[in-house]
Amino acid sequence: MLEIDIVTIFPEVARAPLSESIMGRAASTGVVTLRFHDLRQWAEGKHRQVDDEPYGGGPGMVMMPGPFFAAVRELRREGSRVVLMTPQGRRFNQAVARDYAGGEVHHLIVLCGHYEGVDHRVVEALVDDELSIGDYVLTNGAIAAAVFTDAVVRLLPGALGDERSPEVESFSEGENLLEAPCYTRPAEFEGMAVPDVLLSGNHGAIAQWRLEAALVRTFLKRPDLLEDREFSAQEIAILRKWSKELENLIRVKSARCTDPLSGR
Ligand code: ADE
């Protein structure tokens, strides 16, 4: 069982996307417990100030340490992990999501930065893991917290109706392949037909087609994913087949090539 406390000055921004559909059901069926906290409840003074100007000058405002320290002191317990959403963090990806969903961590406190950044003493003294959801800067860390939470929670046992779906999708365990294209009814739409093999009922042929399509898609769109990947014997066979077809094509075409720039 995983519990997640999200601490932000905009709790509704994180709550909204995590209340609908699969996330809403995961929370209501007890797959996960989500709590959304307004950081200002730990701020002091009449104005409940949470940010101030940066020491040393510069644009924007910096989140003060006091409210974060008070929040973590109240929420933390034995075994809690404190995560800060920040563009300075290590890159969040499916492998990191799997680690958090893996069952070792039972309680997460997710701190959201806003504005220019968070006082560095928060990072040094409170935070176990800084996570970035990508190389761009959001105005609102609660959006990043919602992305992180969604990706982790959907991997928890019982979160998805179909228990197999996390394993067959892009980036799943040991796969690092994009998914093959998918289709649904109608079989023909505005002159575009679904590939015959998917209508054939031949499960072996469908699996082979999907693997080939996944490989070619990954090769064309995300070749970086293939670099760190182990290939199965079946995948090597597919690559060999393509390589032969490509060599044949080049042989036939280059024999007929009349382009003066070709160097022949
Ligand atoms: N806050 C602002 N930008 C962010 C990002 N890219 N990832 C995580 N938190 C952020």
Residues whose N, C-alpha, C, O or C-beta is under 5 A from the ligand:
A	BS01	ADE	M85 T86 P87 G113 L131 S132 I133 G134 Y136 V137 L138 N140 G141 A144
